[in-house]
Amino acid sequence: MKYKNIIEGIFLRKLNRFTAEVEVDGEIKLAHLPTTARLRELLIPGAKCYLEEALNKKRKTPYTLISIEKNDEILNIVSTVANDLVYEKIIGEEILTDLKIKDLKKEVTYSHSRFDFGFTTIDGEEGFIEVKSVNLKRNNISMFPGSPTERGRKHLIELADAKSKGKIEVLVIVVLFEEMDFFTANIATDPLWSKELLKSLKAGVEIVGFNSRVTKDSIELKDEIEIDLGYSIEDSKDKNTFVFKNKTKSLASFTLKEKNKIDNGNNLSNDDCLLISEIEASFCSKKSFTALISFIEQKTSDMKLEILKIELGSGKNDLENILKELNYREVKFPHNNRNKLFEKFIDK
């Protein structure tokens, strides 16, 4: 898919849910934000962005913000583009070919929901496809949703219901950027959606995902991606202690401490922070530990805190190395020779 009239700009600030200020050729302009996601980790003042100039010169927002550049990567933020990409690929018989789709229709109503697509197959079977666009990435892991979505949870319930009535049900995940390791449900921001997703898959709903090749004036579906689900963070018997699990297997535990209870007068930081202490991750692979840290970073972002501090006991060299790869820096922890402290500024 190609965009027209694309120009480069600088993102300045978000004014409200759908409007932002951008700088174009040294002038401050208004731009439409074509998404309901929070995008705090992308909409950073000073970020390079790409804008589509509106054909209607009288429009209040003369531009639409199409994509943001971060760490030399362009990430598309147009939530509706995922549907267009999926439609083109299905019509072109490039994806979901095993379904043998004969008739594909957009925005089809079922029960109390409207799914993105309804279809019939060559064999006369009926089905629905729901598409979710993803622009949230932490530590090269893509996540959905970017904000709590009751509507999205209802879609999953309706997909499972339709499946129970003999329909073919497919959830398509479209990641609006290219570089990523895998996709997972964002249990930090919306644990209810994440749990409902597992229920719907158990009921027989299929899930498939794709990443996207993005340039400043185009986007197209690229490859099928790895999907890794089943993570959860559950309360422990000990107060403020949590257990990180994958399905029923416990992978790690950690304790949250308030800043004023861990400073001990050492002035670790004057910034608001969330501290993760006493991490035990004996059964955590690098992949799952990275997922855990990413979930905790997202929770920090949701709380609008800037700094995440992680305290590790001695002998945790493997975890230390992973944290350093994730851009955490070791800081001095006065009067404590047993533990090490790492911190990182978290994009809001």
N, C-alpha and C positions, 0 to 999 in steps of 0.2 A: 504494500500500500504506500502510495506516494502522497505527501502533503504539498500544498501549493503555497506560494508567497511566504516562505519561511525566512525569518530574519533572526539574527542573534541578539540576545539581550542579557541583562543582569537582573537576577531576582533580588528584590529589596525587602519586601515584607508581605505577609498575608493580612488582608484587611478583614475578611470575613470568610464564611464557608466556601464561597465561589468566586472571590475576587482578590487579586493581588496587585501590588505595585511593582513595576519593573522599570528598568532604565533602558531606553533605546536611543542610541546616538546622543547620549548625554542628557536626554529629557526623561522625566518621570511620566509613565503611562500606566493605564489600567489594563489588566489582563484577566480574562476569564479562566477560572480553575475548573477543568472538566472532570472532576472527581470528588467523591465524598470522603475519601480517605484523609487521615490527618497529615501524613507525609512530613512529620516533624524532622525526620532524619534526612529528608531531601530538600525541603524548602528552607535553605539556610541563606541568610543575607550574604550577598556577594557571589552566589553560585551562578555560573554561566547557564543560560537557558535558551531554548529555541521556541520561537513564537510564530503562530500562523496569523497573518494579517487578515482581518475581517473584510469581506467584500462590501458589506454595508458600512459606509463611512460615517453613518449617523449612530451606529451602535455605541452604547455607553462604554463598553470595553472593546477598544479597537483591535485587541489581540486575544488570542487563545494560547495559553501556555501548554505546549505540546510535550516538551521533555526537559529534563534537568541533567546537567553534567556533574558527576561526582567521582572523584578519584580517576579521572580520565575515561570514565565510562558514561555513555548516554543512556538514561532511563526514561522510558515513556511513561506519562502519567494519565493518559486519556482512558478512562475506565470503559468507555463504550467501544473502543477500538478492538478489544478482544473478541467481541461478538462478530465483528466484520471479518476478522482474520479467520475465525473458525468457519464461518459461513463460506468464505471463498475456498478454503481447503476442502471442505466437505463436498461442495458443488464440483470442485476440480478432481474429486476422488483421490485426494492425497492423504487424508486422514480418516480414521474410523471406517475404513473400507470393509472391515469384517462385519459391520452392521448391515451391509447391502441396502443402503438407504435409497429409496426410489423417489419419495416426495418429501421435501424439506420446507417447513413453514416457520416464519419468525413470530416470536411472541404469542405463544399458544397458552390459553387458559386451561388450568386443571384445578378442580376443587376451589380452594381459596387463594391459589397462587397463579402467577403467570410465568411460565418457563421461557427461556430464551428461544428454544426451538422445539417443535413437535415434528414427528416424521412417521412415515410408514415404510416398511421394507418391501423388497421384491416378493417376499413370502407372505405379505399381508399383515405382518405384525406391526403394532403401534408402539411408539416410545417418545421420550422427552429427553432433551439435553439442556442442562443448566451450565452456564459459563461463569467462572470467577476470574477476574483480572487481578494480578498480583504485582504490586510495585514496592513491597516492603522487603528489604534485605538487611540482614545482620550477619557479619562474619561469613559472608558468601552463602548463607542459607536463606532461601526465599520463604516467606510466611504469609499466611492469610488467616483471619482478616486483619486489616490495619487498624480497625476500630471495632468495638462491639456491634454485632449485627443481628438483631432479632429477626429481621426480614430474611437474612441468609439462613438462620436456623430453621425458620418455617419452610424455606425451600427444601432443606434436607428432609424434614419430616414428610413433606408432600411427595418427594421423590421416593422415599421408602414406602409410602402408602400406595403410590402408583405401581411400584414393583410388586407389592403384595397382590395386586389385581391383575398381574400378568403382563404389565407393560415392560418395555426395555428402558432402563434408566441409566443415564451417563452424566457424570459430573466432570467437566473439562476445566482444568487449571491452566490459565495462560499467564505466564510470567513475562512481564513487559520489559525485560532486559535479558542479556545473554549469559553473562558470567555468573555461575552459581554451582554449588555442589549438589544440593538436593532441595526438595520442597517439604515443608511440614506445616501442620496446623499451629497457629499462634495461641498456645495454651496460656500465655501470660496475659494477653489482652482480652481474649474471649474463650474461656475454658468451656462454656456451655456449647458454643458452636463446635468446638473441637470434639467434645463428647458425642454430640449429635452426629458428627461426621462418621465416627466409628460405628455408631448404631446403624446408620444408613448403609454403610458398607457391609456390615454383618447381615443386613436384610437383603443384600444382593445388588445394591447400586454399584455400578462400575465407576472407577475414577482413572483418569488419564491426564497427563500434564505435558506442556510444551514450553520451551523458552522462546525468546524472540531475538532476531537480529535487528538492531536499532541504529539508524543514522540520524543526522540532524533533520532530514526531510523524508524519512521512510521507516517502515517497520514491517516485518514479515515473520511468520512462524518459522522456527528453525528445527529443533530436535525434540524428540520425546525425552522427558526428564525423569530422574529418580524421585520417587515419592516415599517418604519414611514417616509413618504415623504411629500413634500409640503412646506418645510421651505424655506424662502427667506429673504434676507437683502436688503432693498431698501432705496434709498435716501429720505430724508425728505426735507421739505421746508427750514429748517434752515441749514446753511452751516455746514458741518462736522457732522451732526446729521443723524442717520440712524434708520430705523424702522424694527424690527424683526417680521416676519409674519409666520403663518402657513396657507397656502392657502390664503384666503382673510382676515383672522382675525389677527389684530395687537396684538402681545403679549408683546412687550417691545420696548423701544427706548434707544439709547445710543449715546454719543458724543465722537468723537476721538479728543484728544488734543496732540499737539506736546510737547515733553519733555521740551523744553526751554520756553514754555508758561505756564507750571504748576509748575515748580520748585520754582519760586519766591525767588531764592537765598537760599532755604532751603536744597539744596544738597540731594534730595531724593535718587538719585543713580547716579553713574558716568557711568553706562552702558546704551547702547542704549535700548530704551523701547517703547512700545506702551501703551498709557494710555486710558482706557475706563472710561468715566466720566458721572456722572448724569444718571445712569441706572434707568429707570422706568420699572418695570416689574409687574404691578398690575394684569395682566391676565396670567402670566407665572406660569405653574406648575413646580414642581421640575424637571421633565423630560425635559420640553422645555427650562427651564433656563440653565440646564446642557448642552443641545444641543447648545444653544446660546454661552455659554462660550467656548465650544469645537470648534465651528466654528471660533470664534475670536482667540483662541489659534492657530488654523491651519493657519489663515491669518498671525499671528505673525511669525510662523515658515516659511511660504512662503517668508516673508520679511527678513528672516534670522536675526531677532531680538531675543535677549535672554530673555528679561524680559517683562512680561505683568503686568501692574498695573491697578487695578480696584478701582475706587472711588465710594463709596456709600454714599447716604445721610443718615441722622439719621433716626432711626425707621425702618431700613431695616433688622431687626434681622433674618428673614427667609432667605433672600438672603445671609447674612453674614454666616449663618450656612452651607449653601450649598457650598459657596466658601471654607470654612474651610475643608469640606468633600473632596473637590477637591484639597486639599493640598496647598491652598493659605494661606499665613501668613499675619497677620495684622502688619503694620509698622507705625511708628510715623508720624503724619501729622502735623508739627509745625504750630502754629498760625491759626489753623482751628478746632474749636470745633464742627462745624456743620456736617462735613463729616468724613468718615473713609476710610483708604487706605489699599488695600491688594495687594500682589505681588506674582508672581510665576515665576520660571525659566522654560522656555519652550524648550522642546527638538526640535532641528532643524531637 
